Amino acid sequence: MRISLKILKASRSLLTLLTLKILLTHYFIFYSPPALSFEVLTLENALAKAFASNPDVASAKARASAEKAAIPSQYSLENPRLEWMQEKEMNSTTNFWSFSQEIKFPVKYFFAGKAQHLRAHGAQQNVEEKKYEIRKKVISNYYGIYVASQIILLLETQKETLKKMSKIAELHYSTDAQASQQGQMQIHFKQIKVESDIIMVQQEKEGMSAMLNALLAEDVNLKINISSTDLPIPQINPNAEKIINDLQSSSKKITSSQAVLNEMQTQNKLADWNYAPDFMLSLTRPYNNSLQDDYRFSIALSIPFWFFMKQNSEANAAFYLTEESKKQHEMVIRETQAEAQLLWSKIKANSQLLQIYQTSMLPLVSNTQNSTRSAYRAGKSSFLELLDSEEMLYETKIVYFRSLAQYVENISELEQLASVSLSTLPTVEK
């Protein structure tokens, strides 16, 4: 009897374990939490992954490969025509075969091939330009996530500080109901503001995380863990201003536009050669043994029979398309140079601003906070003055981090325009 009870208890325990296992399996299959990433993502790794996996970069590379693969086709002849025919006269029937080949005027092959070479070169420039565009987005979002995390940490600290100050206000104004109410209202208002700021910054961080995941070709819901250590402030290279003043030799945006212009100029020359005749060569021979030595060979030339209507139209269209490309290229140069100068002025201003914050503003507000705390303990400062000094400290730090994010974004955007590294930020792979 005891043995039976032990067996029954063991069976129940086994059944319970199996049921628990089934429930846990069902939970993890159907109610699994959002995707998590426990690996720390460095900026260098993020850029390497973006260059290897980003669909825009892959698309640009595929286009460049397609344009390069099309080069031989522009130098090649069209497929020849092989024709069979039967001729019947009186009581005799003769079978013929005919071979014909269309050949364009030789110069046309040269210009068509050259135009395709330039088109392939322009596509390759687009690949490099796309890499710098993706690099700018990755760096901006990565630093944006870092800055948002630091701001959220500051706001959470400020929220805890306000809770402590609320208790201080209750003790300080325990005998003065009106002053206590005024202090509590001030604190309550600031607490609501901090809570709303946390919500807004968290929303910004989630948006930037989703964008960074998209750039890395990852699930947009994947949690990104960036380095917890302070990110360095990028330093500008000494020769940056010289490079900015000579953008035409480095900017992929400009060289890509130049490739389009060169292609259109070549197409214009090709259109001028459309006045030259094309050729048609044909050879016809009979099947019959008695006529095996007979053949018919002909050369035909195309002539502008319709008074050059087609050729004039094509030449005029190519000319105006070339003029359009010239003006567009000129505008690309002017806009790129103007944008570069604007970004360069912003970078210099941001650099000076960050230096002021590091050397003056942050130490000043920190000292002011400490002085106000000491004065408050000694009864020489009011509670509202203490509250303002605490708020000033956090707001100054937040402005500093916002300035850092703007500084990095301006640098990466300028490097995108120049298509060359101007700072200590990670570079584009070659």
Secondary structure, 3 states (H helix, E strand, C coil): CHHHHHHHHHHHHHHHHHHHHHHHHHHHHHCCCCCCCCCEECHHHHHHHHHHHCHHHHHHHHHHHHHHHCHHHHHCCCCCEEEEEEEEECCEEEEEEEEEEEECCHHHHHHHHHHHHHHHHHHHHHHHHHHHHHHHHHHHHHHHHHHHHHHHHHHHHHHHHHHHHHHHHHHHCCCCHHHHHHHHHHHHHHHHHHHHHHHHHHHHHHHHHHHHHHHCCCCCCCCCEECCCCCCCCCECCCHHHHHCCHHHCCHHHHHHHHHHHHHHHHHHHHHHHHCCCEEEEEEEECCHHHCCCCEEEEEECCCCCCCHHHHHHHHHHHHHHHHHHHHHHHHHHHHHHHHHHHHHHHHHHHHHHHHHHHHHHHHHHHHHHHHHHHHHCCCCCHHHHHHHHHHHHHHHHHHHHHHHHHHHHHHHHHHHHCCCCECCCCCCC
